[in-house]
Amino acid sequence: MSGFDIIAVISLGLIAVGRLSNARKGHFLTGLGWAVFGFYWALEFPYYLSIADFINAVLSIGAPPVFLFLAYHEFLSYEWGEDYRPLSFLASVTAGTGLPYFFIKYVPFISKNLIDAVAYQSVWITNLFGLNLSVSGGGWINGEYLAHIDGVPVSIILACTGIQAILVAFSLIYFSRGDSAVKRNLLLLVIPVIYVANLFRNVIVFLIVDANGISQFEFAHGIVGKGLSTLVLLILTLYTFKKIPQMYDDINGLFDLPWRRGPGHDYVAHFDAMLGVKREMDAVGADGGEADGHKNSSGDEE
């Protein structure tokens, strides 16, 4: 495990332990975890510059102030002795995504078999379009397994499996305040859709590179492939918000943090007021309690 990844795992561990702790000090540990997590992303900045990934470079250098802001509000929760639901939700999702990802990444048996499975399935689908690709085994480079594809100068790595998007989607749904049956049905829909969409993203890359050469890899992978992934995730996100409106409220509660001046901040009411939305709610407030239903201004169930 690289030194930078060790820092990431430590930060995620602090966030997880803080979130699992019922004691007041849990907020302090989570806040410390956010601060260390921001430091980790700052360390990634030179790497993204070296590979000319300017979008992630900007995001990584901008991460420390954001995570320090989250840490500050966790320390406020510690001082005020309260649990601000959007912060707790974000902490659960972050730890629930990051820790399993690093576990998969650094357990060779799991990462290799996942990469091989995605490689063989992507090749099988691609060959339905008339190509004759095959998987020629793989190898480990700098601790990362690559499955080589015969027929195109492309390899499948862990990032090509869609595991990050799957873990994010699972954590968002699992840790939300939605009905258990609704969450279960969503997971049964969303996870397979993300997996299949990722296979077709790989297929598109193979087809474009086969037709136009390796010079078009960045276009195929960075623009067409990521464009498809973004579109699928956007559609799934909107559908999830419709099924679990509490998730939408809690995410909005994070954007409402600059207006959190004291304990008991009602992020739902404040955010609705800023948008000019009138909504009657049975039991949702800054305490993050469950809602019996979301109603529009006419009183009808949405």
N, C-alpha and C positions, 0 to 999 in steps of 0.2 A: 504494500500500500504506500502510495506517495505521501510525502510530508504534508502537502496541501490537503489531500483527502483525509489524512488523520485529523487535521484541524476541523474539517467539515464534519466528520463523525463526532468529534468531541462536542462541537456546537450543537449538533442535532440531538446528541445524548442529553445535554443540559436542558434543551427545550423539552424533550420527552419526559425527563425526570420531573422537571418543574410542572409540566402539565398533569402528570399522574399524581403529583403530591396534592393532598387535600389541605395541607397546611399553608399558612400565609406565605411562608418562605418560598413556596413553589413559584410565585411570581418573580421573586428575586433571581432564582435559578434560570427561569425562562428568559428574563431580561438579559442576563449574562450570556445565555446561549445566542440570543439575537445579535448582541454586540460582536461575539466571536465569529458568527456566521457572516456578518458584514465584512470583517477582516479577511475571511477566507476568499470572498468574491473579489476583493481588492487585489489579492495576490494573483488572481487569474488574469488580471488585465494585461500583463506583458505577453502571456501566451496567446491571447486572442489577437493582439497586435501582430505577433509574429506570423500568424496564419492569415492575416488580412481579414479577420472576421470583425469588421468595425462595429456592427450592430451589438454583438455580445461584448465588445470592448467598452462601448459606451455604457451598456447596462452594468457591467462589472464595476466600472469606476464610479458609477452613480449609486451602487448598492450600499456602501457604508453609511451614508447619511440616512437612507431609508430604514435600515435595520437598527441604527442607533435611535431613530425616532420610535420604532417599535419597542426597543429596550426601555426607553424613557417612560413610555406609557405602561409597561409592565412594572416598572419601579413605582409609578403612581398607584397602580393597583395594589402593590405591596403596602404603600403608605396608607392608602384609603381602606385597605382590608376588603376589597370587592373583586368580583370576577366580571370582567367586561367581556361579554360573550363573543364578539367578533375577534378579539385577540386570542381567546382560548381556541376558537375554531381554527384560526390561521396556524396556531402553534401545533395543533393536532394534525392538520393537513400536511404541514411542512415536515414534521417528524415522521408521520405515517408514509410520506413519499420518499424522503431522503434516506432514512435508515434501511428500509428494504432494498432500495436501489443499490446502495453500497454493499449490502450483503450479497446480492445477486452478482454484482460486478466482481467481487473478490472471492467468490466461491467458484473455482474453475469448472466443477462438474455442472453447476447450474448455468453459468454464462455460456459455456461451450455448447451445451445441448440446446439452449434457447436459440443461439445464433445459428446453429446447424439446422434446426427445425424451420426457422424463418427463411434461411437460404434455400433449402430444398423446396419449400412451398412456393416461394417467389419464382424460382426457376421453373417449376411445374406450370404455374399460371402463364409465365412468359412464353413457354414453348407452345401453348395453345394458340399463340398468335403467329406461329410458323417458324420461330427460331429454334435453334438446337443447342441450347445452353446446358451446362452441367456443373455440379459442385465438385471441385477437385480436392476435397479435403480442406485443411486449413493449417494455421500455425499461430504461434504466440509471438507478438512483437511488443516489447516494453510492457509486458504483463497484460496485454490485451489480445484476445483471440480474434482472428480474421478467418472467415470462410471464403475461399477463393472461388470465383465464378469463371469457368472456362467458356470462352466465346465472346466475353466482353472484359475489358481491363478494370473490373470493379470487384471489390470485396465487401462482404457483409460484416459489420461490427455490431457491438451492443446497441449503439445509437440507432441502428437500422431496424431494430426489433420493435420499436414503439413502446418499449417497457416504461419509459419515463411518463408518456402520456397516459398509459394504462394505470400506473400507480397514482398519478395526480387525480384522475377521474375517480378511481376507487376511493381514495381518501376524502375527496370532496363530498362524495355521496354518503360514504359510511359515517363520517363525522358530522354530517348535517343534522338538523333537528326535525327532519321529515319523518313521516310515518314509516314504520319498519317494513311493511309490505310494499309500499311504494318504492322505498330504497332498494329492496331486494329485486323487484322487477326492473328497476332502472339499471342496476348492475348487470343483470342478465341480458339487457339490451346493449348498453353502452360499451362494455368491455369487448364483446365480440366484434362490434362495429369498428371500434378503434383498431383492433388487431387486423381485421380484413382490409380496412382502408390503408393501413401501413403496408400490407403486402402489395397492394396495387400501386402504392407510391414507389416501392422498389421496382415493380414491373415497368412503370413509366420510365424510370431512370435507365433500366436495361434497354428498353426499346429505343429511347432517344440516343443513347450512347452507341448502340449497335448501328443505327441509321446514320449518325452524324460524326461519330468518333469521340474520343475521350475529351476533346476540346470543349464539348458541349456538356460535360459532366456537371459543372457548377450551375449552368442554366437549368439542367434537368433536376438536379438535387435541390439547389437552393431556391429556385423560383417556382418551377412547375410542381415538384414534389412537396415542398413546404406549403405552396399555395393550396394544393389539394388537402393536405393535413389540416391547415388552418380553417378551411371552409367546413370540413367535416366536424372539427371541434367546435366551431361557432354554432353550427346547427344543433349539435348535441347539448351545448351549453344552454341555448335558448330553450330547448325542450326540457332540460333539467330544471331550469328556473320556473317553468310553467308547472312542473310536477312538484317541486319543492320550493315554494316561494320564500320559506324561511332562510334558505341558502342565499337568495338574492338580498334579503334584508341584512344578513350578517356580513356579506361582502361589502354592501354599501356602508355598513357600520365602520369598516376600516377606513373608508374615504372620509368618514365623519370625525376621525380622531383629532384633527386640528381644532375642532370645536368642543372637545371634551375638556371642560375646565374644572370639573369636580365630580365627586362620587354620584352615582345614580343618573348619569347622563342617558337620556332616552334617545338613542340614535335613530330609531325608527321614526318617531314623531318629528325629530329635527330634520332628517333627510327629506321626509315627505313635505315638510313646511317649505324647505328650500326649493323643491320642485313644484310647489303649489298643488300638491296632491292631497285630497281629503279622503281619509280611509278610516273606517271604524274597525277596531281590532279588539278581540275579546281579552287577550292576555299576553301581549308582547310588549316588552319594554327593555330598558337597559339591563335588566336582570337576566335577559335571554330566555325567559320562560316560553313554554310551548304555546302556540296559537291554535285556537279551535277552528279558525278559518279566516281568510282574508276577504273582506267585503269592500265593494266600491261605494261611492258616495250615495248610491240609491239604496244601499242595504242588501243588494243581491249578492249571493255567493259567486265568486269568480271561479 
